Amino acid sequence: MDEKKSRQYFLDQHRREVIWQILIPVIIGVMIMLALGLLSALSLQTGTDASVRWGHVAAIWLILPFFVIGTLLLFLLIGLILGVTKITETLPDYASIVQMYARILAQKTLVLANRSTRPVIIIHSVRASIKRFWLTLRILFLG
């Protein structure tokens, strides 16, 4: 029975929170927008300078998001330019170090490759020399 009461209490609390945190702000926002629309419609009917003023206000509200985003993108671009400048100042030093180690590695790889293939090449060259020697002897004696 207590579980049912606590569940009902939480459901009532949730309902109240939905009303106060979601429905009332949305209703107030819609009412404000309707009031602004009605005010702008009424001000345009009078034919005074208020319509020009409301036109300027509307233009400001239309331009403002693009201005904010453009400003943020400008700061991002400035940061990227400074970062690339800093990288290009320090990169040649590190690139030359990397290139030096790459040359050392290539030289050591070449030395190891030559050492590993030298016995095979020696064996094949000795075998080819022996074959050629016997072929030369056969041609000399047999004609």
N, C-alpha and C positions, 0 to 999 in steps of 0.2 A: 504494500500500500504506500509506503514511503517513496518507493521508486517511482510510482505513478504520480505522486504529488511533486516530486523533484523534477520529473520530466515535464509536467505541466508548467511548473514555475519557469523552467528554462525556455519552453516554447513561448510563454507570455513575454519573458524578457527579450527573446529574439524578435518577436513581433514589434515590441516597443522600439527596439534598436533599429529595425528596418524602417519603421515610420519616421523616427527622428533623424536617422543618419542617411537615409536614401530618399524617401518620398518627399519630405518637407524641403530639403535643399533643392531637389529637382523642381518642385512646384514653385518655390520662390524664384528660381532662375528663370523658369518659363514666364512667370508673371513680370519679372523685370524686363525680359526681352520683349514681351508684348507691350509693356508700358513704353519702352524706348521706341518701338516701331510705331505705336500710336502717337507718341510725342513728335517723332520725325514726320509722320504723315500730316499731323495738324500744323506743324511749323512750316511745311512746304505749301500749305494752302493759303497761308497769310501773304505770301509773296514778299516777305521782308528779307533782310540780310541773314536771317536765321537759317534759311535754306542753304545759303552759301557756306555758312559756318558748319552746318551739319554735313555738307558735302566734303568740307575739309577734314572734319572729324572722321568721316567714313574712309577717306583716302589715307589718313594716318593709320587707322586700324587695319587697312588692307596692306599697307607698306611695312608696318612694324614687324611682322614675323619674318619677312624677307630680309629686313635690315638686321635683325638679331642673328639670324642664321648666317647671313653674309659676314657679319662681324666675327662670329665664332670661326667661320671658315678662314677668314683673314688671319686670325691669331694662329690657327692650325698651320696655315701656309707659312707664316713667319717662323714658327717653331720648326717646321720641316726644313726650311731654307737654312736656318742656323745649325740644325743637326747635320745636314749634308755638308755644310761648310766645315764644321768641326771634324767630320769623318774624313773629308778629302784632305784636311791638313795632316791628320795622323796616319791615314791609310798608306801612303807611299813608304813610310818607315817600316811598317809591319809587312807590307807586301814584299819589300826587298828581303826581309828576314825569311819570310816564307819561301821566296824564290831561292834563296841560298840553301835552305834545308832541302828543297826539292832537287836542286842540282846535286847536293851531297848524296841524297837517296838514289838518284838516277845513276851516279857514278858507282856507288856501292852495289847497286843491282847489276850493273854492267860487269863489274869485277866478279861477282858471284856467278853470273851467267857464264862468263868465260871460264872460270875455274871448274864449273860443273860440266861443261861440254868438252874441255880439253882432253880428258882421257878417251872419250869416244872418238874424237877426231884423230887422236894419235893412233888408236887401234885401227881405225879405218884407213888411215894413210899408210901405216906399216903393211897392212893386208894388201892394199892396192899396189904398193911398191913390190911386194913379193910376187903378186900375180903378174905384174909387168915384167919383173925379172925372169920368171919362168916362161912367159910368152915370148920374150926376146930370145931366150935360149932355144926355145922350140923353133922359132923362125930361123935362127942362125943354123941350127943343125939339120932341121928337116926341110928347110927351104921354103 
